[in-house]
Every structure is written in C-alpha cells, then in structure tokens.
Amino acid sequence: MKIGNGIKNSLNSKNFKLVLLFLFSLLLNFCTNSSSQNVALIEGSTMGTSYSVKIVDTKVLNSEILKYQIDSILVLVNQQMSTYINDSELSKFNTSLDTNWIKVSEELCSVINDAINIGNESNGFYDVTIGPVVNLWGFGPDFKPYKIPSPEEIKFAEDKVGISKLKADVKNSTIKKNISDLYCDLSSIAKGFGVDKVALFIEEIGYTNYMVEIGGEVRTKGKNDKNENWKIGIPTPLGNTLQKIISISEVSVATSGDYLNYFEEDGIRYSHLIDPKIGKPISHNLASVTVIYENCKIADALATTINVMGPEIGYDFALKRKLPIFMIVRKDNKFIEKVTPQFEEYIYERD
C-alpha cells in the first residue's frame, strides 16, 4: 500500500509553524501597550521550528547581543540532543554498538534520566527508545513513509524498544544501552529543555520578567509589560484560532496534539504520536493536551505522555498527580474540553 503522493497533511509542520507564529503575534500585541518598561523581542529558528523570547525590564536591552547569546545556547542543545544532526551527542550514542557506559554531557545525561523516570512512572506510555518505530512509520529523520508497516516489521522494530534497556548515571554523567541497536529519540523533551536553558540564562544575566517560547512550548517568569501575568494561547485542533487563553507566571506550559504531524491513507489518520505498547500511532479521540508544570522540560514530556495515554487513562494519571491539564477531545464531530481542577485557576476570561 503506497503512501507517497497519497499523503494528505492539511496541517503540515511548516504551515503549523506559521499558524503558531500568527497566533503568538496576536498574543504579543494583546499583551503590549505603552509602558515605561523596555521590551526586547528576540525571534529565530531552532529544532525545526521557531522560537520567541520576550524580556521586560526598565533598562535598555540590546536585542542583537541577546539573540546571539540565545542562538548559541540553542545550537549547543541541538548538538547534544538532535537526531537530525549526524555528529550530535545523541546521534553518536544511537549509532554506537557499545553497550558499556559512555561519558556524555551533564545536560544529555540529565534529560535521559528524566525521560527514564517518566517512562517508568507512566508504565511505559512514555518511551524515548521508541525511535525505531517512529522511523518505521516515517516520522523520524529519514522521512520515508513508503508504505504502512506490516505486523512483522512493527514486531521487529518493537524488539529494539524498551525504556528498561536505557540507563543513566547522573552522578558520573554516563549513559548506556543494554542492546547494541537501541535508538533514543528525545524530540518529546528536548524542546522543553531548550526553553529551560534559555530561561535560566536570562535569569543568570539579571532579568526577572520574561517569556520564552520554542515551537509552542513556553516558560514564564514575573510580569509582562502591562505588569500582568503572561497570557498564553492554546490553539484549536483546527489550528486557525485559539481554544483558550491562560494567565501564568513562574510556570511552564506545553501542548501535545495529534494534529501537529500526521498523514492519511484510505481514510485512516496516522498520527506521529506512537503508542509504545502496540508500535502504532494513537487511535483514540484525544486531539490535544496542555500541561502546566514548574519547568518546561517535564511539561513537554508529560504532554506527550498524557496524549499517548488518551482521554481516560491520561486524565486519571494527571488527576492522581494533581497536574494542571487541559484536554481537547473529539466527540460527535465536535470538540469538547476536559480539565483537571488544578488547571482552572489559570484560565483567563476577558472582561
């Protein structure tokens, strides 16, 4: 069964990035008025998407220098964690057949350790070793969805998957694989980590009012230039407007949606979100989930975790952990909202 020319992707990655930029610019305008505060807006590209940083301070800000520094940070994150860069730390680990402990950067080791912990806590619904299956379905660096994988191909790829096959020693900054062809994909957590790295840098140089966003994942601190909490928009699954606006400060927010990257064949929709337990794209009716958490790295990973779990298991997972989450669920050709009590305090209602 060929896909190729038959692929339909009405909201492909490029178009979705443009939509996010448009919606994000609306929010920036919504949050801005005349003020004695100086505002620096730095924008650029990273990790196959766009980023935007807004810093508010009474001092004059040099956006050009800030952009250079932020770009340098994000280049380093990519060099550590990208599967699209052949000589990145992660790519070298993935292609190595060595099953001994391997010395890596503290950052890569820490992210892998967090991924392992979330994988264990979620009972395997989150699994960064799912890379071989992701690649098999054409959502990895090779982009080769020539056909729907056979059960035999899925089984072969699944045999290489398992969070228990990946180890991290944070104390010694080393990682290891239990099987030589284990492949690790950090795309569900690296963006959030990049957001955190930029945010911490901004704090280190003395700024206390900022918002950092990479591809829709956000971290905030302090107030905006109206001396209010930051207003962040959650897009609808259709991608053309905002489903909800939230008001946040001192927290991060991440959204995972099955509509962000997918293809259709013979009327069946195949999402980039793969269920590690079956080696196939998710098929439930949860369109998107937004998670609020202290840091963006964990918010990013939890959004993916809960989206893979689905509207029932995912909601119970969040409820037990008192996580603020916002779900958009498909039902009878329309979308309904489902929130935990902890999320309600962040919902912004215009006067």
Rosetta blueprint (number, residue, H / E / L):
1 M L
2 K E
3 I L
4 G H
5 N H
6 G H
7 I L
8 K L
9 N L
10 S L
11 L L
12 N L
13 S H
14 K H
15 N H
16 F H
17 K H
18 L H
19 V H
20 L H
21 L H
22 F H
23 L H
24 F H
25 S H
26 L H
27 L H
28 L H
29 N H
30 F H
31 C L
32 T L
33 N L
34 S L
35 S L
36 S L
37 Q L
38 N E
39 V E
40 A E
41 L E
42 I E
43 E E
44 G E
45 S E
46 T E
47 M L
48 G L
49 T E
50 S E
51 Y E
52 S E
53 V E
54 K E
55 I E
56 V E
57 D E
58 T L
59 K L
60 V L
61 L L
62 N L
63 S H
64 E H
65 I H
66 L H
67 K H
68 Y H
69 Q H
70 I H
71 D H
72 S H
73 I H
74 L H
75 V H
76 L H
77 V H
78 N H
79 Q H
80 Q H
81 M H
82 S L
83 T L
84 Y L
85 I L
86 N L
87 D L
88 S L
89 E H
90 L H
91 S H
92 K H
93 F H
94 N H
95 T H
96 S L
97 L L
98 D L
99 T L
100 N L
101 W L
102 I E
103 K E
104 V L
105 S L
106 E H
107 E H
108 L H
109 C H
110 S H
111 V H
112 I H
113 N H
114 D H
115 A H
116 I H
117 N H
118 I H
119 G H
120 N H
121 E H
122 S L
123 N L
124 G L
125 F L
126 Y L
127 D L
128 V L
129 T L
130 I L
131 G H
132 P H
133 V H
134 V H
135 N H
136 L H
137 W L
138 G L
139 F L
140 G L
141 P L
142 D L
143 F L
144 K L
145 P L
146 Y L
147 K E
148 I L
149 P L
150 S L
151 P H
152 E H
153 E H
154 I H
155 K H
156 F H
157 A H
158 E H
159 D L
160 K L
161 V L
162 G L
163 I H
164 S H
165 K H
166 L E
167 K E
168 A E
169 D E
170 V L
171 K L
172 N L
173 S L
174 T E
175 I E
176 K E
177 K E
178 N L
179 I L
180 S L
181 D L
182 L L
183 Y L
184 C L
185 D L
186 L L
187 S L
188 S L
189 I L
190 A H
191 K H
192 G H
193 F H
194 G H
195 V H
196 D H
197 K H
198 V H
199 A H
200 L H
201 F H
202 I H
203 E H
204 E H
205 I L
206 G L
207 Y L
208 T L
209 N L
210 Y E
211 M E
212 V E
213 E E
214 I E
215 G L
216 G L
217 E E
218 V E
219 R E
220 T E
221 K E
222 G L
223 K L
224 N L
225 D L
226 K L
227 N L
228 E L
229 N L
230 W E
231 K E
232 I E
233 G E
234 I E
235 P E
236 T L
237 P L
238 L L
239 G L
240 N L
241 T L
242 L E
243 Q E
244 K E
245 I E
246 I E
247 S E
248 I E
249 S L
250 E L
251 V L
252 S E
253 V E
254 A E
255 T E
256 S E
257 G E
258 D L
259 Y L
260 L L
261 N L
262 Y E
263 F E
264 E E
265 E E
266 D L
267 G L
268 I E
269 R E
270 Y E
271 S E
272 H L
273 L L
274 I E
275 D E
276 P L
277 K L
278 I L
279 G L
280 K E
281 P E
282 I L
283 S L
284 H L
285 N L
286 L E
287 A E
288 S E
289 V E
290 T E
291 V E
292 I E
293 Y E
294 E L
295 N L
296 C H
297 K H
298 I H
299 A H
300 D H
301 A H
302 L H
303 A H
304 T H
305 T H
306 I H
307 N H
308 V H
309 M H
310 G L
311 P L
312 E L
313 I H
314 G H
315 Y H
316 D H
317 F H
318 A H
319 L H
320 K H
321 R L
322 K L
323 L L
324 P L
325 I E
326 F E
327 M E
328 I E
329 V E
330 R E
331 K E
332 D L
333 N L
334 K E
335 F E
336 I E
337 E E
338 K E
339 V E
340 T L
341 P H
342 Q H
343 F H
344 E H
345 E H
346 Y H
347 I E
348 Y L
349 E L
350 R L
351 D L
